[in-house]
Amino acid sequence: MTCFYTDNCSTIIGKDRIAWGVEPPPDLVIEVDVTSYTDLDDYLPYQVPEVWLFKKNKLIIYDLQNDRYVESSVSRYFPNFNLSEIVEECWQMSRDRPTSTVIRELRQKIERENG
């Protein structure tokens, strides 16, 4: 699991430790696990606004709405990208190409599509 602060970045910068319950929760959690998965509801006490779970070679985006997580097709942090499609494409590409090639091709694709 990896946590990111975007909206609350200025509150967290420079801190060695985050005091849960005092500091705001991370804005985004990304969990990639191939053996076991955290239950999505485990994130509810922290009120993380967005959770991405990579399960069975597929990215699923969840948005916190009214104290429950709802599957979403769009990320609030990357609204102009079809992240599920991008991740699936990269996953397929990584099966037969080196990681550096996949990253370079992804970067070029994003630049082409977004000028």
Accessible surface in RSA format (square Angstrom, percent):
REM  Atomic radii and reference values for relative SASA: ProtOr
REM  Chains: A
REM  Algorithm: Lee & Richards
REM  Probe-radius: 1.40
REM  Slices: 20
REM RES _ NUM      All-atoms   Total-Side   Main-Chain    Non-polar    All polar
REM                ABS   REL    ABS   REL    ABS   REL    ABS   REL    ABS   REL
RES MET A   1   143.43  74.3  77.62  51.4  65.81 156.7  75.82  64.5  67.61  89.6
RES THR A   2    70.67  50.3  67.07  68.0   3.61   8.6  39.14  52.6  31.53  47.7
RES CYS A   3    54.38  41.1  30.81  34.4  23.58  55.4  13.27  33.6  41.11  44.3
RES PHE A   4    86.38  43.2  83.51  51.7   2.87   7.5  86.38  52.4   0.00   0.0
RES TYR A   5    35.93  16.8  17.68  10.1  18.25  47.5  17.68  13.3  18.25  22.5
RES THR A   6    69.58  49.5  48.59  49.3  20.99  50.0  53.84  72.3  15.75  23.8
RES ASP A   7   106.52  74.6  72.05  71.7  34.46  81.5  29.17  68.7  77.34  77.1
RES ASN A   8    42.92  29.6  41.62  40.2   1.30   3.1   1.30   3.1  41.62  40.2
RES CYS A   9    47.90  36.2  47.30  52.8   0.60   1.4  11.88  30.1  36.02  38.8
RES SER A  10   100.94  85.3  74.97 100.1  25.96  59.8  50.11 106.7  50.82  71.2
RES THR A  11    58.13  41.3  45.59  46.2  12.53  29.9  32.82  44.1  25.31  38.3
RES ILE A  12    21.89  12.5  20.59  15.3   1.30   3.1  20.59  14.8   1.30   3.5
RES ILE A  13   126.08  71.7 103.09  76.8  23.00  55.4 109.01  78.5  17.07  46.3
RES GLY A  14    77.57  95.7   0.00   N/A  77.57  95.7  40.66 111.6  36.91  82.7
RES LYS A  15    95.27  46.5  67.73  41.6  27.54  65.6  49.08  44.2  46.19  49.2
RES ASP A  16   150.04 105.1 111.01 110.5  39.02  92.3  35.58  83.7 114.46 114.1
RES ARG A  17   209.44  87.9 192.13  97.9  17.31  41.2  70.97  97.0 138.47  83.9
RES ILE A  18    56.25  32.0  38.31  28.5  17.94  43.2  38.31  27.6  17.94  48.7
RES ALA A  19    47.71  43.9  37.28  57.5  10.43  23.7  47.24  66.5   0.46   1.2
RES TRP A  20   133.75  53.7 108.61  52.6  25.14  59.0  83.79  44.7  49.96  81.1
RES GLY A  21    83.12 102.5   0.00   N/A  83.12 102.5  41.87 114.9  41.25  92.4
RES VAL A  22   123.12  81.0  91.56  82.9  31.56  76.1  95.73  83.2  27.39  74.3
RES GLU A  23    26.05  15.0  17.26  13.1   8.80  20.9   0.49   0.9  25.56  20.9
RES PRO A  24    33.98  24.8  26.67  24.3   7.31  26.6  33.54  27.7   0.45   2.8
RES PRO A  25    36.30  26.5  34.91  31.8   1.39   5.1  35.99  29.7   0.31   1.9
RES PRO A  26     2.10   1.5   2.10   1.9   0.00   0.0   2.10   1.7   0.00   0.0
RES ASP A  27     2.60   1.8   2.60   2.6   0.00   0.0   0.00   0.0   2.60   2.6
RES LEU A  28     7.35   4.1   7.35   5.3   0.00   0.0   7.35   5.2   0.00   0.0
RES VAL A  29     1.20   0.8   1.20   1.1   0.00   0.0   1.20   1.0   0.00   0.0
RES ILE A  30    37.89  21.6  35.77  26.6   2.12   5.1  35.77  25.8   2.12   5.8
RES GLU A  31     7.80   4.5   7.14   5.4   0.66   1.6   4.73   9.2   3.06   2.5
RES VAL A  32    92.00  60.5  68.21  61.7  23.80  57.3  68.21  59.3  23.80  64.5
RES ASP A  33    42.02  29.4  37.40  37.2   4.62  10.9   9.49  22.3  32.53  32.4
RES VAL A  34   123.48  81.3  94.67  85.7  28.81  69.4  95.78  83.2  27.70  75.1
RES THR A  35   119.73  85.2  83.85  85.0  35.88  85.5  72.16  96.9  47.57  71.9
RES SER A  36    70.88  59.9  65.88  87.9   5.01  11.5  43.52  92.7  27.37  38.3
RES TYR A  37    80.57  37.6  49.53  28.2  31.04  80.8  42.88  32.2  37.69  46.5
RES THR A  38    49.70  35.3  38.64  39.2  11.06  26.4  22.59  30.3  27.11  41.0
RES ASP A  39    85.72  60.0  74.74  74.4  10.98  26.0  32.56  76.6  53.16  53.0
RES LEU A  40    32.36  18.0  28.42  20.3   3.93   9.9  28.42  20.0   3.93  10.6
RES ASP A  41    84.64  59.3  77.75  77.4   6.89  16.3  18.56  43.7  66.08  65.9
RES ASP A  42    76.81  53.8  67.20  66.9   9.61  22.7  21.22  50.0  55.58  55.4
RES TYR A  43    11.78   5.5  11.78   6.7   0.00   0.0  11.50   8.6   0.28   0.4
RES LEU A  44    40.46  22.5  39.38  28.2   1.08   2.7  39.56  27.8   0.90   2.4
RES PRO A  45   107.21  78.1  67.94  61.9  39.26 142.7  81.36  67.2  25.85 160.6
RES TYR A  46   106.95  49.9  98.51  56.0   8.45  22.0  55.15  41.4  51.80  63.9
RES GLN A  47    74.14  41.5  69.96  51.1   4.18   9.9  42.71  90.9  31.44  23.8
RES VAL A  48     2.28   1.5   2.28   2.1   0.00   0.0   2.28   2.0   0.00   0.0
RES PRO A  49    26.69  19.5  25.96  23.7   0.73   2.6  26.69  22.0   0.00   0.0
RES GLU A  50     0.80   0.5   0.80   0.6   0.00   0.0   0.00   0.0   0.80   0.7
RES VAL A  51     0.00   0.0   0.00   0.0   0.00   0.0   0.00   0.0   0.00   0.0
RES TRP A  52    23.86   9.6  23.86  11.6   0.00   0.0  23.86  12.7   0.00   0.0
RES LEU A  53     1.59   0.9   1.59   1.1   0.00   0.0   1.59   1.1   0.00   0.0
RES PHE A  54    18.03   9.0  17.22  10.7   0.81   2.1  17.22  10.4   0.81   2.3
RES LYS A  55    59.94  29.2  58.29  35.8   1.66   3.9  16.60  14.9  43.35  46.2
RES LYS A  56   183.68  89.6 153.90  94.4  29.78  70.9 109.76  98.8  73.92  78.7
RES ASN A  57    62.71  43.2  55.55  53.7   7.16  17.2   9.99  24.1  52.71  50.9
RES LYS A  58   110.01  53.7 109.54  67.2   0.48   1.1  60.91  54.8  49.11  52.3
RES LEU A  59     7.19   4.0   4.77   3.4   2.42   6.1   4.77   3.4   2.42   6.5
RES ILE A  60    28.39  16.2  26.15  19.5   2.24   5.4  28.39  20.4   0.00   0.0
RES ILE A  61     2.05   1.2   0.41   0.3   1.64   3.9   0.41   0.3   1.64   4.4
RES TYR A  62    31.76  14.8  31.76  18.1   0.00   0.0  10.49   7.9  21.26  26.2
RES ASP A  63    24.85  17.4  24.85  24.7   0.00   0.0   5.86  13.8  18.99  18.9
RES LEU A  64    29.88  16.6  17.22  12.3  12.66  31.8  17.22  12.1  12.66  34.1
RES GLN A  65    81.79  45.7  76.12  55.6   5.67  13.5  24.25  51.6  57.54  43.6
RES ASN A  66   148.15 102.2 113.95 110.1  34.19  82.3  36.70  88.3 111.45 107.7
RES ASP A  67   101.49  71.1  87.02  86.6  14.47  34.2  26.11  61.5  75.38  75.2
RES ARG A  68   149.48  62.8 149.48  76.2   0.00   0.0  48.07  65.7 101.41  61.5
RES TYR A  69    20.25   9.5   0.75   0.4  19.49  50.7   0.75   0.6  19.49  24.0
RES VAL A  70    43.05  28.3  40.10  36.3   2.95   7.1  43.01  37.4   0.04   0.1
RES GLU A  71   110.19  63.3  87.91  66.5  22.28  53.1  27.63  53.4  82.56  67.4
RES SER A  72    32.21  27.2  20.14  26.9  12.07  27.8  11.93  25.4  20.28  28.4
RES SER A  73    91.69  77.5  72.39  96.6  19.30  44.5  53.45 113.8  38.24  53.6
RES VAL A  74    70.23  46.2  64.46  58.4   5.77  13.9  64.75  56.3   5.48  14.9
RES SER A  75     0.20   0.2   0.00   0.0   0.20   0.5   0.00   0.0   0.20   0.3
RES ARG A  76   112.37  47.2  81.60  41.6  30.77  73.3  43.36  59.3  69.00  41.8
RES TYR A  77    41.74  19.5  17.67  10.1  24.07  62.6  21.45  16.1  20.29  25.0
RES PHE A  78    85.74  42.9  83.50  51.7   2.23   5.8  85.74  52.0   0.00   0.0
RES PRO A  79    83.34  60.7  65.35  59.6  17.99  65.4  65.35  54.0  17.99 111.8
RES ASN A  80   127.74  88.1  95.97  92.7  31.76  76.5  21.90  52.7 105.84 102.3
RES PHE A  81    49.61  24.8  43.23  26.8   6.38  16.6  47.37  28.7   2.25   6.4
RES ASN A  82    80.78  55.7  69.27  66.9  11.52  27.7  26.17  63.0  54.61  52.8
RES LEU A  83    19.94  11.1  19.64  14.1   0.29   0.7  19.64  13.8   0.29   0.8
RES SER A  84    32.80  27.7  30.73  41.0   2.08   4.8  23.70  50.5   9.11  12.8
RES GLU A  85    97.67  56.1  90.67  68.6   7.01  16.7  34.08  65.9  63.59  51.9
RES ILE A  86    20.11  11.4  19.65  14.6   0.47   1.1  20.11  14.5   0.00   0.0
RES VAL A  87    43.42  28.6  41.36  37.4   2.06   5.0  42.94  37.3   0.48   1.3
RES GLU A  88    91.24  52.4  90.91  68.8   0.33   0.8  16.31  31.5  74.94  61.2
RES GLU A  89    65.38  37.5  58.99  44.6   6.38  15.2  32.70  63.2  32.68  26.7
RES CYS A  90    25.66  19.4  24.83  27.7   0.83   1.9  18.10  45.9   7.55   8.1
RES TRP A  91    82.43  33.1  78.88  38.2   3.56   8.4  81.95  43.7   0.48   0.8
RES GLN A  92    92.61  51.8  85.48  62.5   7.13  17.0  37.13  79.0  55.48  42.1
RES MET A  93    25.62  13.3  22.10  14.6   3.52   8.4  17.96  15.3   7.66  10.1
RES SER A  94    52.56  44.4  33.61  44.9  18.95  43.7  25.03  53.3  27.53  38.6
RES ARG A  95   149.33  62.7 110.41  56.3  38.92  92.7  50.48  69.0  98.86  59.9
RES ASP A  96   114.40  80.1  77.94  77.6  36.46  86.2  44.59 104.9  69.81  69.6
RES ARG A  97    95.08  39.9  83.77  42.7  11.32  26.9  17.25  23.6  77.83  47.2
RES PRO A  98    90.44  65.9  77.73  70.9  12.71  46.2  89.82  74.2   0.61   3.8
RES THR A  99    95.10  67.6  89.21  90.4   5.90  14.1  55.33  74.3  39.77  60.1
RES SER A 100    72.28  61.1  62.17  83.0  10.10  23.3  46.76  99.6  25.51  35.7
RES THR A 101    27.83  19.8  27.83  28.2   0.00   0.0  16.83  22.6  11.01  16.6
RES VAL A 102     9.87   6.5   9.87   8.9   0.00   0.0   9.87   8.6   0.00   0.0
RES ILE A 103    84.09  47.9  83.49  62.2   0.60   1.4  83.63  60.2   0.46   1.3
RES ARG A 104   120.14  50.4 119.79  61.1   0.35   0.8  44.05  60.2  76.09  46.1
RES GLU A 105    59.61  34.2  55.49  42.0   4.12   9.8  27.13  52.5  32.48  26.5
RES LEU A 106    46.52  25.9  43.72  31.3   2.81   7.1  46.52  32.7   0.00   0.0
RES ARG A 107   143.11  60.1 138.69  70.7   4.42  10.5  48.72  66.6  94.39  57.2
RES GLN A 108    84.42  47.2  82.71  60.5   1.70   4.1  24.74  52.7  59.67  45.3
RES LYS A 109    32.21  15.7  32.21  19.8   0.00   0.0  21.84  19.7  10.37  11.0
RES ILE A 110    55.44  31.5  55.44  41.3   0.00   0.0  55.44  39.9   0.00   0.0
RES GLU A 111   105.10  60.3  97.20  73.5   7.90  18.8  43.53  84.2  61.58  50.3
RES ARG A 112   175.45  73.7 141.23  72.0  34.22  81.5  80.37 109.8  95.09  57.6
RES GLU A 113   113.21  65.0  76.66  58.0  36.54  87.0  41.42  80.1  71.79  58.6
RES ASN A 114    80.64  55.6  44.68  43.2  35.96  86.6  30.28  72.9  50.36  48.7
RES GLY A 115   101.26 124.9   0.00   N/A 101.26 124.9  51.78 142.1  49.48 110.8
END  Absolute sums over single chains surface
CHAIN  1 A     7843.5       6316.1       1527.3       4135.1       3708.3
END  Absolute sums over all chains
TOTAL          7843.5       6316.1       1527.3       4135.1       3708.3
